Amino acid sequence: MKTIFIATLCCISLACASVIIKADDVDLDEEEYKRQFGTFNIESLVKGFGYPFEKHSVTTKDGYILEIHRVQYSPSNDKTDNRPPVLVMHGLLGSSADFFHIGPGKSLPLRLADVGYDVWVGNNRGNTWSTKHQTLNPSKNETFWDFGLDELGSFDSPAIIDYILNQTKTKQLSLVGHSTGASQFFMMLASKPEYNKKVKVMTALGPVVYLKHTTSILLDLVNSKDYVAILAVEKKLKSKQFLTRSLILDIGLGVVCKAGSKFIGICEAVLFLLQGFDTKELSKELTEKFYKTFPAGTSIKELNHVLQARVSGEFRHFDYGIGNLDIYNEPTPAPYKLSKVSVPVGIFYGKNDLIVSKTDIGRLASELQNVVENYQIEYPQFNNLDFLLAKDVDSLANVYIINTLNTYNGFAPIPTTTTTSTTDSSTSSTDSSTTTTAESSSTENPTTDSSSLLTPSSFVVAQLLLGLSIFQYYFK
């Protein structure tokens, strides 16, 4: 039985890997581990780059208290008046921290602040920065973790948007959603059409919507028979949360994924198995930084929802099985009507994205009302995580994302590399939507290529540890 319900969660295997580390590999005591890995301060990181940083609390209608982060201006552009707001949202198991590790000149939120935007970066319920509730204790009340993508689209996204518009005294903002961050925006816009009027433009980065043609090694292992078994196992689980940060996880990842560790190849292998292989764009130093905050935790139900999309091939509400009749008064959950999304949408994805396929992107584009950009990044190894971690992300992707936003926010376009634009009928929903490709020289002179540590044995170990972690999680 291929119980891969938590296939996308193989990061826990890295924590398991710490069990096999010899004492000689550890050169810090536990207190030092706590200092280095027990906490992560986004504010210090962003301010260390020279940018301002604000924390804001947003309370949803169902009582969750979300922490969102604001970068209002930049050192190179400190004017604070008339800055159009933009909301950037992370993907599955992610957090606002994901967007900042790569630093100035490459981090999309920081680049947006440089251009002149008032940048807000969200944190969904259940991740490291959003584990508060008006009445529920996440450690004691499992009801806290009873949420999936539907709730992120119907509660979290609207609450954050309304808060930002109120704080900035504006009527509209722009959206940037990465992976399932784009999914929840589409869910909101489709189910709450009134929010289309509050959004100037949306950019979707590697959007997880349709997954029928995914080539992800892990997601592709799931079929309908497996899913029946997955549901049975899920009902027996005592905990409904997954990969929330803990001292054990922090220490395990901190040791295994340290830039100088002999195990760093395992950490990279996990990312590549999940998202796609790109050794030239990912440095071992950035891998270490990324794992200090990733995974940031979520609910099993959210992960379950993603797997449902893989099994069904549809973009629809959560499937409760026989419970659908009680909840929806229908035997199957209704699909989200993407035709109700009227805002201009720019879609960006990589050739090497194992999760998002060109065919599925084509279907998404065909169902939206107003696709203004459908951009497949031509660099052949660009994957889903490269939007966050690629050393050349600014020239490969950011400039095109920013220019799509600029078109609707009154900013002049910023310079890009030479591009060739073509119209692809298979991925365009209207004559005005375009598919753009760009050749890149990003493979020349890579800053730090850790592929020498990424050996075949790294992938073997990563997969073995994945199996071990799944077993010990389900049956502990």
JOFEN-V238032 format. One record per backbone hydrogen bond with DSSP energy under -0.5 kcal/mol. NH is the residue of the N-H (numbers start at 1). CO is the residue of the C=O. If there is no record, write none. Layout:
# JOFEN-V238032
nh={NH,NH}
co={CO,CO}
This chain:
# JOFEN-V238032
nh={3,4,7,9,10,12,13,14,15,16,17,18,18,19,20,21,25,26,27,33,34,35,36,37,38,38,42,45,46,47,48,49,49,50,51,52,54,56,58,60,60,63,65,66,66,68,68,69,70,71,72,74,77,83,84,86,87,88,88,89,94,98,99,100,101,103,106,107,111,112,113,114,115,116,117,118,119,119,120,121,122,126,127,128,130,132,134,138,140,141,142,144,145,146,147,152,153,154,155,156,157,159,160,161,162,163,164,165,166,167,168,169,170,173,174,175,176,177,178,179,181,182,183,184,185,186,187,188,189,190,191,192,195,196,197,198,199,200,202,203,204,205,205,206,206,208,209,211,214,215,216,218,220,221,222,223,227,228,229,230,231,232,233,234,235,236,236,237,237,242,250,251,252,253,254,255,256,257,258,261,264,266,267,268,269,270,271,272,273,274,275,276,282,283,287,288,289,290,291,292,292,293,294,296,298,300,302,303,304,305,306,307,308,309,310,311,312,313,316,317,320,323,324,325,327,328,329,329,330,336,338,340,341,342,344,345,346,347,347,348,349,351,352,353,354,354,357,361,362,363,364,365,366,367,367,368,369,372,372,373,374,375,376,376,377,377,382,384,386,387,388,389,390,391,393,396,397,398,399,400,401,402,403,404,405,406,407,408,408,409,410,411,420,422,424,425,427,428,433,435,436,436,437,444,446,450,450,452,453,454,455,458,459,460,461,462,463,464,465,466,467,468,469,470,471,472,473,474,475,476}
co={1,2,4,6,7,9,10,11,11,12,13,14,15,16,17,18,22,23,25,29,30,31,32,33,33,34,40,41,42,43,44,45,46,47,46,73,70,68,66,58,64,60,132,58,64,56,66,121,54,119,70,77,74,80,82,118,174,86,120,176,91,95,96,97,97,100,103,103,107,108,109,110,111,112,112,84,71,117,86,69,88,130,124,296,127,65,63,136,137,137,140,141,142,143,145,148,149,150,151,151,152,155,156,157,158,159,160,161,162,163,164,165,165,198,85,201,87,203,89,205,178,179,179,180,181,182,183,184,185,186,187,188,192,193,194,195,196,173,344,175,346,177,203,204,348,179,207,309,211,354,354,273,216,218,219,221,223,224,225,226,227,228,229,230,231,232,233,233,234,298,246,247,248,249,250,251,252,253,255,258,261,263,263,264,265,266,267,268,269,270,271,272,278,281,283,284,285,286,287,288,289,290,290,93,242,240,147,299,300,301,302,303,304,305,306,307,308,309,314,334,318,320,321,322,323,324,324,325,324,315,336,337,338,340,200,370,202,345,373,204,375,377,382,350,275,352,355,357,358,359,360,361,362,363,364,364,341,345,370,345,434,347,374,436,349,375,379,275,383,384,385,385,386,281,390,392,393,393,394,397,397,398,399,400,401,402,403,404,405,406,406,406,437,435,422,423,424,424,430,422,374,434,420,441,443,282,448,449,450,451,453,455,455,456,457,458,459,460,461,462,463,464,465,466,467,468,469,470,471,472}
